[in-house]
């Protein structure tokens, strides 16, 4: 008996809720992940809540089936309380 567990449906559900515009070849391309603009506007409560939900889903995915995103996602978890427009794009 062989059991295969996948997260294909979980991954396929992410793009509609994250409004993905393009796919980067790697999670932290050209150090843009760690670059923040000082003049970015802070997200309002509704968008910050959405950002928090997306990051939480990505963290779950990274820990269970896609470890290559575990450079970007933990960084974004530190940004959930003070998320800016640029963080949402990342």
C-alpha positions as CSV (number, residue, x, y, z in Angstrom):
1,X,0.0,0.0,0.0
2,X,1.3,3.4,-0.9
3,X,-0.1,6.7,0.3
4,X,0.7,10.0,-1.4
5,X,-0.2,13.3,0.3
6,X,-0.1,16.5,-1.8
7,X,-1.0,20.1,-1.3
8,X,-1.9,20.8,-4.9
9,X,-5.4,22.1,-4.1
10,X,-4.1,24.3,-1.4
11,X,-1.5,25.8,-3.7
12,X,-4.1,26.3,-6.5
13,X,-6.4,28.2,-4.1
14,X,-3.7,30.7,-3.3
15,X,-3.4,32.8,-6.5
16,X,-7.1,33.9,-6.6
17,X,-6.9,35.2,-3.0
18,X,-3.5,36.8,-3.4
19,X,-4.1,38.5,-6.7
20,X,-0.8,37.2,-8.2
21,X,0.4,39.4,-11.1
22,X,3.5,37.5,-12.0
23,X,5.7,34.7,-10.8
24,X,9.3,35.4,-9.7
25,X,12.0,32.9,-10.6
26,X,13.0,32.7,-6.9
27,X,11.4,33.9,-3.7
28,X,13.9,36.7,-2.9
29,X,15.0,37.9,-6.3
30,X,17.7,40.7,-6.3
31,X,17.2,41.4,-2.5
32,X,14.0,43.2,-3.3
33,X,12.4,41.2,-0.5
34,X,14.4,43.1,2.1
35,X,14.1,46.5,0.5
36,X,11.4,48.7,2.0
37,X,10.4,52.2,0.9
38,X,10.0,54.8,3.7
39,X,7.3,56.6,1.8
40,X,5.0,53.6,1.3
41,X,1.6,54.0,2.8
42,X,0.6,51.8,5.7
43,X,-2.2,49.4,4.8
44,X,-5.6,50.0,6.2
45,X,-7.1,47.5,8.6
46,X,-9.0,45.6,5.9
47,X,-6.0,45.1,3.7
48,X,-3.7,44.4,6.7
49,X,-6.0,41.7,7.8
50,X,-5.9,40.2,4.2
51,X,-2.1,40.4,4.2
52,X,-2.0,38.6,7.6
53,X,-4.3,35.8,6.2
54,X,-2.1,35.4,3.1
55,X,1.1,35.3,5.0
56,X,-0.3,32.7,7.5
57,X,-1.4,30.5,4.6
58,X,2.0,30.8,3.0
59,X,3.7,29.9,6.2
60,X,1.6,26.8,6.6
61,X,2.4,25.9,3.0
62,X,6.2,26.5,3.5
63,X,6.4,24.4,6.6
64,X,4.5,21.5,5.2
65,X,5.3,21.2,1.5
66,X,7.3,24.1,-0.1
67,X,10.4,24.9,2.0
68,X,11.9,27.0,-0.8
69,X,9.6,29.9,0.2
70,X,10.8,29.9,3.8
71,X,13.2,32.7,3.2
72,X,10.5,35.2,2.1
73,X,7.6,34.1,4.3
74,X,9.2,34.5,7.8
75,X,10.4,37.9,6.8
76,X,6.8,38.8,5.8
77,X,5.5,37.5,9.1
78,X,7.5,40.2,10.8
79,X,5.8,42.8,8.7
80,X,2.1,41.9,9.4
81,X,1.6,44.4,12.3
82,X,3.1,47.3,10.3
83,X,2.4,46.1,6.7
84,X,2.8,48.7,3.9
85,X,1.7,48.6,0.3
86,X,5.1,47.3,-0.8
87,X,4.8,44.4,1.5
88,X,1.5,43.3,-0.1
89,X,3.2,43.3,-3.5
90,X,5.9,41.0,-2.2
